Amino acid sequence: MISAKRNAHCGKLTAEQAGQSVVLCGWVSKRRDHGGLIFVDLRDRSGIVQVVADPDTTAKDFKVAEDIRNEYVIKVSGKIRLRDEATVNPNIPTGKIEVVADAIEVLNAAKTPPFYIQDGIDTDENLRLKYRYLDLRRPEMQKNLILRHKVTKLMRDYFDSRGFIEVETPMLCKSTPEGARDYLVPSRVNPGKFFALPQSPQIFKQILMVAGMERYFQIARCFRDEDLRADRQPEFTQLDIEMSFVEVDDILDMMEGLMQHIFKGALDRDIKAPFLRMTWDDAMNTYGSDKPDMRFEMPLFDLSETVKGSDFKVFNSILESCGVVKGITVKGDAGIARRELDGLVEFVGIYGAKGLAWIQVQGDGSIKSPIAKFFSEEQMAKIVAAAKAEANDLILMVADKWATTVQALGALRIEMAKRMNLIDPDKLAFLWVIDFPMFEYSEEDKRWVAMHHPFTMPREEDLDKLMTDPGKVYAKAYDMVLNGTEIGGGSIRIHRRDIQKKVFQAIGLSDEEAETKFGFMMGAFEYGAPPHGGLAFGLDRLIMIMAKRSSIRDVIAFPKTKDASCLMTGAPDLVVEKQMRELHIKTVGLKK
């Protein structure tokens, strides 16, 4: 047994320490028997170092070295020495040295893992999630969590230095189902009543502004019972911020500084500010998305006036029914195969578009298109000019309702950029999308609903439209977008009871409903609520982009699957009947 305590870490050893004695602890990443010498790659959180077991120096423990296997937890004492020049490993920081063991102790044996504990494995994600404790041993996963730690520390330092205080808000809240579904928690001491887990600290942080805190932040856990995807989890973490006596520019400037601080501190990347700012209308019309990826061009263009009056009945009928004709130009893709074009028709159909028209501008400038026969040479020349197309370019067009058209083309723009390899994975393209519509119409509920949330302040010039024309009201709302992903969003909030009441009426809440759900908040506004605003960043999404991962599950220690379950622990699960009785609840309609 090695009596000395660990005094060094595997990945921190350097050539300057040659000759020093060390005690290391870690996992066996790899073991190689070279006929008389045994080499062990020993791994801890800091990295890997090669350990050499030689019968001459490890006589009493050489049998231990022969018996150990991958993922055994061992303790090693030995001396650092320089490797021979021919055996230097340039792929690891410790590649110039090795530790010659004089003693080896097995702290714990290990079964053979179900997958390799190394980076870049091609393993089913469900298997990784079931054995998450093994998956998290892999260096790239540990690197992601270390990055997350660095970023949250940088966030706290940034706000602390600017007069913010971190305040924890309740996890057991009142249900206010105006957004996603709540996770409900039955109350044992209040039979028949339920708490809700917070979808965000929105109401509490606004009340903190009424309470005079002035500058608040919190790294908060939030919960939403909604369908999942790569960038969505039932429980997630957000950086929550609120400030009093501010306007939009104050908040945007502060958050740009935050991005500069964390990207420099965590990745040593310099971020230029101020960020580009674009209205929601411009983003949708030009890029077909309220979170456009600005790492490449390919803007949408409008052909409605250009094609009006042609012999193409499809375009004419859509324009007559108040639709639009818009398109994108894919540079250098005129040689696309017909089967790929047919596939693009199916692609836009996913987004509701009923068809896709295309024009191939050949190398000699001639036109190849199934719709060319419906347009004169002069009309076709105007279309090509409006599309800013040149020889060897491909023009893709959608004609439909405005919302369907821009959504389909926005998705097609991203798809074609991927196919043409236009997206630089190392580029960071920040953008503010501002002036969002206050409301959007829900066909399901047959009423107006808040696009962000009902506590967002409308623009002053639109206040008189709240009760007469909600669809034309714009909000003091803003989203920060990075590489086509919304990483944060917020607004200036309503701080007056009369305006808040009108917004509730606009979304169909009666005075009684508003009082039941938000009476405590409305009452707080009557006691000197300051003008205030804020923002929340999705921490998981931000770290995902910083770590260059495609799923937020790779930057969360213990994520859920797409059906909101934990494969490692088996949650959610049934509970015993006694617990159900104590909570005064029972399940109905479940099939065994």
Summary of the structure (lengths in Angstrom):
residues: 592
radius of gyration: 30.1
end to end distance: 53.7
largest distance: 93.9
contacts: 1803
relative contact order: 0.10
helix: 33%
strand: 25%
